[in-house]
Amino acid sequence: MQSKLNAPKIAGITAFCLGGVKLAAGLISGSVAVISSAIDSIMDCMISFFNFLAIKKSDSEATKQFNYGFGKLEALMASCDGLFIAGIGCFIFFSSIKKIASNDHSIDFGIAFWVMLFSTIVTFFLVLFLTKQFKLANSLVIKADILHYKTDLFTNIGIIITLILIKITNLVIIDCIVGILISIYTIFSAIKLIKDGIYVLLDGALDNEIVNDIKNKIAKTPEISDFHNFRTRKSGDTCFFSAHLVFNSDISLKKAHDIGDEIENFLKEKYNFYTWQIDLHFDPTDDSK
């Protein structure tokens, strides 16, 4: 829980500081690209703050009104983040198109370049930190933050390359081309994040690897003749699995219960980075039909 909370907190503070520095540099240098990057960083700071609140609430205990807890808040926030990122992508795209038609392209290269280089280095280490936290917590919200700052990283690199090429060639259209490419990458990445969030919100099944492991474990249990009503879903860090297991009619209830425990323990041990909610129903005959 603590690693999940630290990730958006540190990301938000970093984004706020970088946004302030880039905004000042953009206003002084006259670089629209740097100002756009500053706005992006400030908005990322706001998103990280909301993500912090979402993670804190999603790990709260279930209530009488919300019996399954608040884990889906992470997926909801991830989808909203994806929409915001797509909006940034569209903004960068149309800003690049607008810049092609503009005649004012004066830029103070020095301050813009060094501030963007500093921002790139800081963002690179922030992405490494968030990636490590995601591996520990497996949170969709942290995954959304990683996408934010990966987008920032590529944007910063693109702006640096653009500034250098403009300095050398005076061809401002290079800035527009790089902006369009970055915007396309941003939009497609955002669509993937939105789909991931919606998949969880619609109770999509667990990964095929996990589902196949469960089915193989059941199929290899000789006392179980069949199974039906097989369902899986995920909410936050919690995986839900339910099924009706058809046992041989002469098996004792204790034996059937022990086999159910064996299946539960198999999942909890192999996939111990998740919390499991397992609901198994024992049938003496196949009543699925």
N, C-alpha and C positions, 0 to 999 in steps of 0.2 A: 504493500500500500504506500509506504513512504517513498519508494523509488518512483511510483506513478505520480505522486504529488510533486516531487522535486523536479521532474522533467519539465512540465509546463511552467512551473515557477521560475526556474533558471532560464528557460527559453524566453519567457516574457520579459524578464529584466534585461536580458541581452538584446532582444529586439528593440526595447524602448531606448536603450543607450545608443545602439547603432542608428536607429531612426533619427534621433536628435542630432547626432554627428553628421549624418548624410544630408539631413534637411539644411543644416547650416552651410555645409559645403556646396550643396546644390544652389542655394540662393546666392552665395558669394560668387560661384563659378559661372552661373547662368546655364548650367546643364539641366535640361529637362529630364534626361535619363536618370540622373542622380536624384533629382527631386522625386521622380516616380518611384525609384527604389526606396527612398526615405518614407514615402507614404505607405508603401508595401510593408516596410519594417514596423511602422507604427501600428498598422492594422493587424499585423502578425502578433504584436504585443497584446492587443485587445483580445484576439482569438485565444492566445495562450492563457490569458486570464480566465476567459469563459471555460476553456478546457479544464483548467484547475478546479473550477467550481463543479463542472460536470463529473470529473473523476471522484471528487470528494463526496458528491451526492450518490454516484452510482454504486459505491461500496457501502452505502448505508444499509442498515438492517431492513428486512421486509416489514411492512406494516399491515394493518388490517385491510386497508384499501388496496395496497400494492403487495399482494402475497408473494410475488416472485422477485421482489426487490426492484432496484433502479438501474440494473446493468445496461439496459438498452439506451440509457441517456448517452453513453459513449458513442453508440452507433448513430444516434440522432445528431449529436454534435459533429461527428465525422462527416455526415452527409451535408450538414449546414456549412462546415468548413470547405467541403468540396465545391459547393455552390459559390462560396466567396472566392475561392482560388480561381474558378472558372471566370468569375467576374473580373478578377485582376488580369487574367489572360486576355480577355476581350478588351480591357482598358489598354493594355500594352499594345495589342494589335492595332486598335484604331488610333492610338497615339503615334505609332510608327507610320501609319498611312498619312495621318495629318502632317507629320513632320516632312514627308516627301513633298507636300505642297507648300511648305513654309519656306520663306526666304531668309529668316533670321536663324543663323546657325553658329553664332559666336559662342565659344566655350573657353573658359580659363582652364587649360589642360592640367596644370600642376596640382592644384588643390583637389580637383575632381579625381585625378588618377590616384593620388596617395590615400585619399579617404576610401576609395573603392577597393584598393589593395588591402588596406587594414580591415575593412568590412569582410572581404572575401576570406581572409585568414581566420578571423573570429568565427565566421559562419561555418567554415569547414570543421573546426573543432567542436562547434555546437552540434552539427549533424552527427559527428562520431559519438558524442555523449548521448544524444537522443537515441541513436541506433542501439547503443549498449543498454539503455533503459528499456527500450522496446523488447529486446530479447529477454530481459528479466521479467517484465510485466505483461507482455503480449497484449497491449492496450491499443484499440483502434484510435483513440484520441492521440496517443503518442505517435502512432503511425501517421496521423494527419499532420502533427507538428513536424515530423521528419519531412513530409512532402512540402510543407511551407518553406522550410529552410533549405531544402535541396533546390527548390525553385529559386529562392533568394541567391543561393550559391551560384547556380548557372547564370542567373541574371547578372550578378556581380561580375562574373568572369566575362560574360558577353559585353558588358559595359566597358570593362578594362580593355578588352581587345578592340572594341569599337573606338575608344578614345585614342589608343595607340595608332590605329590605322588612319583615323581622321587627322591626327597630328602629322602623319607621314604623307598622306595623299591629298588631304583636304576634300575627300569624297564623303560628304555627309550621308549619302544614300546607304553607305555601309552600316551606319547606325540603324537605319530603318530596316534593312534586311535582317540584321541580328535581332532586332526587336520583334519582328514578325516570327522568326524561328523560335524564339523564346516563348512567345505567346502561344504558338501551336503546341509546343511541348507542355506548357502549363495547363492548357485546356484539356488535352487528352489525359494527363495525369489526374486532373480533377475529376474527370468522368469516371475513371477507375475507382477513385476514393468514394465517390457518390454511390457507385454500384455496390461496393463493399458494405457501406453503411446500410443501404436499403435491403441488402441480402439478410443482414442480421435482424433488421426491423420486421421483415416479413417471415421470420422464423425459418430461414434457410437451413438445410441439413449441415451437419458437421463435415469436415473435410473427408473426401473419399477414403483416404488412408485409414482414418479412425473408424469410419462406418464399416469398411471391409474387415478391419481387425475385430470389431464386435461380432459381425456376422460369422466370421471364421471361427471365433471362440465358441459361439453357440453351436455351430454346425459340428464342431469336433467333440462336443459333449454327448456321449452315447445315451445318456438318460433323457435327453431332449429329442423328441421326434420331429418337432416342427416349431415355428414361431410366426407371429403375425402382429399387426398393429405396431410395427417397428417405427419409432419416431426419434429424431434427434434435432437439437437446436442449440444455439449458443446465445448467452446474454452476458456481456462483459467478460469476466474471467470464468464464468460458470457454464459448464456444459450440461445439458439436460438430455437424458436418454430414458425411453420407456419402451416396453415390449411385453407381449403376452407369450409366455413360454409353454409349449405343450409337452407335458411329461408322460411317460408310460403310466397307465392308470393304476398300477399296483405300487407305485413309489410312495414312501411315507412323506408327510408334510415336512418333517425335520430334514430329510435328505434333500428334498426339493429346495428348501430354504438354504441349506449349506451350499448347494450348487449355485443358487442365486448370489450368495455372498462371494463365491469364488469368481464369478463373472464381474461383480462390482470391484473386488480387490484387484483383479487383473487390470481394469481400466484405471483405477486410482493410482496404481503403482507405475504403470507404463506411461500414463499421461498425467504425471503428478504436478505439472505446471498449471493445471486447471483445477478448479473446484467442481465436484461432480454432484449432480442431483439425479439419482437413478430410481426409477419406479418400475418394478417387475411384477407382473401378474402371472400366477401359476394356474394353468388349465389342465384338467385330467383328460380332456378331449379337445379336438380342434373345433372351436365354435366360430371360426372366422367366416364360415359360409352360412 
